[in-house]
Amino acid sequence: MHRGPLREGEWVRLTDSKGRKHNFELVAGKRFFSNKGHLEHDDLIGREEGFTLASSAGGEYLVFRPLLSEFVVSMPRGAAVVYPKDAAQIVAMADIFPGARVVEAGVGSGALTCSLLRAVGPWGRVSSFERREEFADVARRNVNQFFGAPADQTHPAWELTLGDLAEALPTSGERCDRIILDMLAPWECLDAAAGALVPGGIVCAYVATTTQLSRFVETVRAHGGFTEPQPWESLVRDWHVEGLAVRPGHKMIGHTAFLVTARRLAPGQKPLRKTRRPAPGAYGPDYSGPRPPGLPVEPAPED
């Protein structure tokens, strides 16, 4: 990431007095136009970020380099992005560390990829798998844009593969520390994930609906090669603070997705059996999904 004076080719983020944001690339000789007049790019290049600048019509703007959390919510999208609150949870709860070998599927628009590359550092590796070429192209441009890589290059710690992880990962022979599954049916990739993860490694799924959440959690349990899966979601609410007027904000980032993590067991080992019995009817005759090993089918209730 860049420090020091702003340079040509970098992206900047302008914020006006009403909180409206504008992101653009600095190009010598160009102008930025808004309803408050224009600014010369040359007046930004060479200055330290964190300054204010007046436009030709008197509008004032605060100038900074965009933070990653700001960049991902405004970047071009091919698919829905992993929002910063979830990306932060993934990095923390999946324990993404410097030097980690991380596999990601799918890549979407590259939002989570940027966070993963930041977390693994220059000695780690992020291997991303994406089925759709148009999504891969958008993600490649966004990652290059954020890290400042030329269009014909990629981040040195990143490898992007066009294909299905369930098929491509087993044939690659790759071994990894963490696997992040951001896709419609992550349970279809669980066998491939189990084969690639080292003992103690973590699989993390990012799913949007309760039906996906249930299917993935129960598939992990039925697999038998992972610890008990841990599902959760995070909700973020800002606060209004102004003198004695201190209250919750009118807006909040509510449900975006569910997250699930589980750890890979050593070969031949089995997860501990839960001592607490399932809730009555949890796996009754109406349930048709995967079942934990050794769990009998509950009989239908008598009339």
C-alpha positions in Angstrom: 0.0 0.0 0.0 1.1 3.6 -0.7 2.2 6.2 1.8 3.4 9.7 1.4 2.3 12.2 -1.2 -0.5 11.3 -3.6 0.8 10.0 -7.0 -0.6 9.7 -10.5 -2.4 6.4 -11.0 -3.5 6.2 -7.4 -7.2 6.3 -6.4 -8.5 9.0 -4.1 -11.7 9.4 -2.2 -13.3 12.9 -1.9 -16.0 13.6 0.7 -18.1 16.8 0.7 -19.8 18.5 3.6 -22.9 16.4 3.2 -20.9 13.2 3.4 -21.2 12.3 -0.3 -18.3 10.3 -1.6 -16.5 10.3 -4.9 -13.7 7.9 -5.9 -11.5 8.4 -8.9 -8.0 7.7 -10.3 -5.5 10.5 -10.4 -4.4 11.4 -13.9 -2.2 14.4 -14.6 -4.0 17.0 -16.6 -7.5 15.7 -16.0 -10.4 17.4 -14.1 -12.9 16.0 -11.6 -16.4 17.4 -12.2 -19.4 17.5 -9.7 -22.4 19.7 -9.1 -20.0 21.9 -7.1 -17.8 22.7 -10.1 -14.5 21.1 -10.9 -11.1 20.2 -9.4 -7.8 19.8 -11.1 -6.1 16.5 -10.6 -2.8 18.3 -10.6 -3.9 20.2 -7.5 -4.1 16.8 -5.6 -1.0 15.1 -7.0 2.1 15.5 -4.8 0.2 16.5 -1.7 -0.1 14.5 1.5 -3.5 13.0 2.0 -5.9 14.4 4.6 -6.3 17.9 3.2 -9.3 20.0 2.1 -9.7 21.5 -1.3 -12.2 24.0 -2.8 -13.7 23.4 -6.2 -14.3 26.0 -8.8 -17.8 26.7 -7.5 -16.8 26.9 -3.9 -17.5 23.3 -2.8 -15.2 21.9 -0.2 -13.8 18.4 -0.3 -11.8 16.3 2.1 -9.2 14.2 0.3 -7.9 10.8 1.4 -6.8 7.6 -0.1 -9.7 5.1 0.2 -9.6 2.6 3.0 -10.2 -1.0 2.0 -13.6 -0.9 3.7 -14.5 2.1 1.7 -13.1 0.8 -1.6 -15.1 -2.5 -1.6 -18.5 -0.9 -1.1 -18.0 1.4 -4.1 -15.9 -0.6 -6.5 -17.4 -2.0 -9.8 -19.3 -5.3 -9.2 -19.8 -8.4 -11.1 -21.3 -10.3 -8.2 -22.4 -9.2 -4.7 -19.5 -8.2 -2.5 -18.6 -9.6 0.9 -19.2 -6.5 3.1 -16.5 -5.3 5.4 -18.2 -6.4 8.6 -18.2 -10.0 7.3 -14.7 -9.9 5.8 -13.4 -8.8 9.2 -15.2 -11.7 10.8 -13.8 -14.1 8.3 -10.2 -12.9 8.8 -10.5 -13.0 12.6 -12.7 -16.1 13.2 -11.1 -18.2 10.4 -7.7 -17.1 11.8 -6.1 -15.9 8.6 -2.5 -15.3 9.5 0.6 -13.9 7.8 2.1 -16.7 5.6 -1.2 -18.7 5.5 -2.1 -20.7 2.4 -5.8 -19.8 1.7 -8.1 -21.2 -0.9 -11.2 -19.1 -1.8 -14.2 -20.0 -3.9 -15.8 -18.1 -5.6 -14.1 -14.8 -6.1 -17.1 -12.7 -6.8 -16.0 -9.1 -7.3 -12.7 -9.5 -5.4 -13.8 -7.7 -2.1 -12.9 -10.6 0.2 -9.8 -11.4 -1.9 -8.4 -8.0 -1.0 -8.8 -8.7 2.7 -7.3 -12.1 2.4 -4.3 -10.9 0.5 -3.7 -8.2 3.1 -4.0 -10.8 5.9 -1.6 -13.4 4.4 1.1 -10.9 3.6 3.9 -11.3 1.0 4.8 -14.8 2.3 1.3 -16.2 2.1 -0.8 -17.4 -0.8 -4.4 -16.9 -1.8 -5.7 -19.3 -4.5 -9.1 -18.2 -5.8 -11.5 -20.3 -7.9 -14.3 -18.8 -9.9 -16.7 -20.5 -12.3 -17.8 -17.5 -14.2 -15.3 -15.7 -16.5 -17.1 -12.3 -16.3 -16.8 -12.4 -12.5 -13.2 -13.3 -12.6 -12.4 -10.4 -15.0 -14.2 -7.9 -12.7 -12.4 -9.3 -9.6 -9.0 -9.2 -11.3 -9.5 -5.5 -12.2 -10.7 -4.6 -8.7 -7.8 -6.3 -7.0 -5.3 -4.8 -9.3 -6.9 -1.4 -8.8 -6.7 -1.5 -5.1 -3.2 -2.8 -4.8 -1.9 -0.7 -7.7 -0.8 -3.5 -9.9 -0.5 -3.0 -13.7 -3.4 -4.4 -15.8 -1.1 -7.1 -17.2 0.1 -8.3 -13.8 -1.5 -9.7 -10.6 -0.7 -9.5 -6.9 2.4 -11.8 -6.4 0.6 -13.8 -3.6 -2.6 -14.3 -5.7 -3.5 -17.0 -8.1 -6.9 -16.9 -9.9 -8.2 -20.1 -11.5 -11.2 -20.2 -13.8 -13.1 -23.4 -12.9 -15.0 -25.3 -10.3 -13.2 -25.8 -6.9 -14.9 -29.2 -6.4 -13.2 -30.5 -9.6 -10.0 -28.4 -9.8 -8.8 -28.4 -6.2 -8.4 -32.2 -5.9 -6.5 -32.5 -9.2 -4.1 -29.7 -8.2 -2.8 -31.6 -5.2 -2.7 -28.3 -3.3 -2.6 -28.3 0.5 -3.8 -25.3 2.4 -4.4 -24.0 5.9 -7.8 -22.3 5.3 -10.7 -22.6 2.8 -13.3 -19.9 2.4 -16.5 -21.0 0.5 -18.6 -18.0 -0.8 -20.9 -19.8 -3.2 -24.5 -21.0 -3.8 -23.9 -24.6 -2.7 -20.8 -24.8 -0.5 -21.7 -28.3 0.7 -20.8 -29.6 -2.8 -17.2 -28.6 -2.2 -16.8 -30.1 1.3 -15.1 -33.3 0.1 -12.6 -31.3 -1.9 -12.0 -29.0 1.1 -11.5 -31.9 3.4 -8.9 -33.4 1.0 -6.9 -30.2 0.7 -7.0 -28.9 4.3 -4.2 -29.8 6.6 -5.2 -31.2 10.1 -6.3 -28.3 12.2 -7.1 -26.3 9.2 -10.4 -24.3 9.0 -13.2 -24.3 6.5 -15.4 -21.2 6.5 -18.7 -20.9 4.6 -20.4 -17.6 3.7 -24.1 -18.2 2.9 -27.1 -15.9 2.6 -30.1 -17.9 3.5 -31.3 -20.2 6.4 -31.8 -23.1 4.1 -28.2 -22.8 2.9 -27.0 -22.5 6.5 -28.9 -25.7 7.5 -27.7 -27.7 4.6 -24.0 -26.8 5.0 -24.0 -27.3 8.8 -25.6 -30.7 8.6 -23.3 -31.8 5.7 -20.3 -30.9 7.8 -21.7 -33.0 10.7 -22.5 -35.9 8.4 -19.0 -35.8 6.8 -17.4 -36.8 10.1 -14.0 -35.3 9.3 -14.6 -31.9 11.0 -15.3 -30.5 14.5 -18.8 -29.4 15.4 -19.6 -26.5 13.0 -20.1 -23.0 14.5 -22.7 -20.8 12.8 -23.3 -17.1 13.5 -24.1 -13.7 11.9 -23.0 -10.2 12.8 -25.1 -7.0 13.0 -23.6 -3.5 13.0 -25.4 -0.4 14.3 -23.9 3.1 14.4 -24.7 5.7 17.0 -25.6 9.4 16.9 -23.5 11.3 19.4 -24.1 15.1 19.7 -24.0 16.7 23.1 -26.8 15.2 25.2 -28.4 13.6 22.1 -26.8 10.2 22.3 -29.0 7.5 20.6 -28.8 4.6 18.2 -28.5 5.7 14.5 -31.5 5.4 12.2 -29.6 3.1 9.9 -27.9 -0.2 10.6 -26.2 -2.9 8.6 -28.4 -5.9 9.5 -28.3 -9.3 7.9 -25.9 -9.7 5.1 -24.9 -13.4 5.4 -24.4 -16.3 7.8 -20.9 -17.5 8.6 -19.9 -21.1 9.6 -16.5 -22.4 10.6 -15.3 -25.9 11.4 -11.8 -27.4 11.9 -10.3 -30.3 10.0 -9.6 -33.4 12.1 -6.5 -35.6 11.7 -6.9 -38.6 9.3 -8.8 -41.4 11.0 -10.1 -39.3 13.8 -13.8 -38.8 14.6 -15.5 -35.8 16.1 -16.8 -35.9 19.7 -20.3 -37.0 19.9 -22.6 -34.4 21.4 -23.9 -35.4 24.8 -27.0 -33.2 24.5 -29.8 -34.8 22.6 -31.2 -32.9 19.6 -34.4 -30.9 20.2 -37.6 -33.0 19.7 -38.5 -33.1 16.1 -35.2 -31.7 14.9 -34.5 -34.8 12.8 -38.1 -36.1 12.6 -39.7 -37.7 9.7 -40.2 -34.4 7.9 -36.5 -33.7 7.9 -34.8 -35.0 4.7 -31.4 -33.4 4.9 -28.0 -34.9 5.9 -27.8 -36.5 9.4 -25.0 -36.7 11.9 -23.4 -40.2 12.0 -25.2 -42.7 14.1 -28.3 -40.6 14.6 -31.5 -42.8 14.1 -34.5 -41.6 12.2 -37.2 -40.5 14.6 -40.5 -42.2 14.2 -43.6 -40.3 13.1 -45.8 -39.3 16.0 -48.8 -41.5 16.6 -52.3 -40.1 15.9 
